[in-house]
């Protein structure tokens, strides 16, 4: 069996799977993008919280949204921010705006050539990257340019 290819090398810390964000992590494991949505005012929000950012309601739920967005901002780090990244730069981090979720924004890596030109407003789609051998297993949401 071949070793899976990841956007970033293995050895990075496992993301914290806090109870408030568990539906998100369960969604990513199923290949779905799930975002918090207030049952009071109907606003989406990211990151997960116990209270609505807009109306301060505690009545929050989760909704599957289209795993597509557009690049709002980006950065190309060249220096490692963790020992596991030594020798693996540069890479591209994007802030993706999700029109299907009230334009909330999520951070992720942009897949492809790390020297590629990045265009603000470019359409991107989610790529679900499973890390099945981690403890606990998790799936990251990465992004790739559509087309």
N, C-alpha and C positions, 0 to 999 in steps of 0.2 A: 504494500500500500504506500503510495507516495505521500509525502508530507504536504499539508495544505500551504498555499501561498497566501501570505497576509500583506496588507498594505504597509504595516509596520512590523518589525521583528518580534518574535516571541520574547518573553522575559519581562514585559511591562507589567506593572501591577494590575491585578484583576479589578475591574470597576466595582465600586461599592454598590451593592444592590439593596438599597435602603427600602424598608417596607412601603414608604409612600410612592416609590417608583417601581414597585414590583410588576404592575400591569404593563409598564413600558418594556421591561426586560422579558416578560413572558411573550409579549407581542413580537419583539425582535427574534426570539427563538422560533416563532412560528412564521417568520418572514413578513411580518406586518408592522407598519408604523402606527403606533397608538399614542395619542396625545391627550393630555388632561383637558377636560371641558367642564365648565361650571353649569350645574343644573339650574342655578338661580338666574343668571344673566345670559348664559349661552356663550360666553367667551372662552376661547381656547387659551391655554398657557403652557409655557415651557420655561424653566424646569418645573418638575413636579413639586407641589407644595400642599400643605394641609388646608390652606385658605386660598380663596380666589383673589388674584391680583387686582381684579377690577371692582368687585362689589363686596369683597370680604366675607362671602358666604363660605360655610364649611361643607356645603353640599356639592362635592366634586365627583365627577365620573370620568370615564375614559372613552375615547372614540377613535376608531380606525380612520386614518386619513390617507389621501393619495400620497404615495411615496415619491413625490416629485416636488421640485421647488426651483428657486433661482438663486444664483450667487448674489449675496448682498455685500459681502466683504471677503477678503482673503489675506493670507500671510504665507510666506515661504521661509520657514525656519531653516537656518543652516547649521546651527550649533545644537548639540544634543541637550535635551532637558531632562534626560534620564540615562543612566549608564547603559541600558539596553539599546539606546539609540546611537551609541558611539559608532561612527562610520556609516550611518544610514541616512544622512542628510544630503541635500535638502529634501523636504517634502512639503506638500501644500495643505494648509488648513483652510477650510471655507466656513463662512457663516451663511447658512442656507435659509432663505425665507420661504415659508410654506403657504402659498395662496389658499390651499384647501383647508387650512387650519387657522384662519384669521390673521395670516401673515406673521405668526410666531416664528422665531428664528432658532435654529439648532446649529451647533458646531460639529464638524466632522472632517475627515481627510478627503481630499480630492484624489481619486485614483488616476493612474496614468503617469506619463512622463513628468518627473518633478520639475523639469525645465519648461514645461508647456506654458503658453500664454494663457492667462486667466482673464476672463471678461466678466465684469460686473453685469448682472442681469442674465447671464447664460443659464439656460435650463439644465437642470441636473436631475438625476434619479437616484434613489437609494439602492445600495448594494448591501445585502445582509451577509456579514462576514462571521461565520460561526467559529468559536474557539471551544471546541468540544472537549479538549483535554484539560482545560483549566478547572480549577476548583474554587467556586462552582462554575460549571460551564456557562458561557454567555455568548451573545451575538452582538457585534458592533454594527452600527449603521455608518457606512462609508458612502461616498458620493461619486458619480461619474457624469461627465457631460453627456447630454442626450445628443445622439447623432454622431 
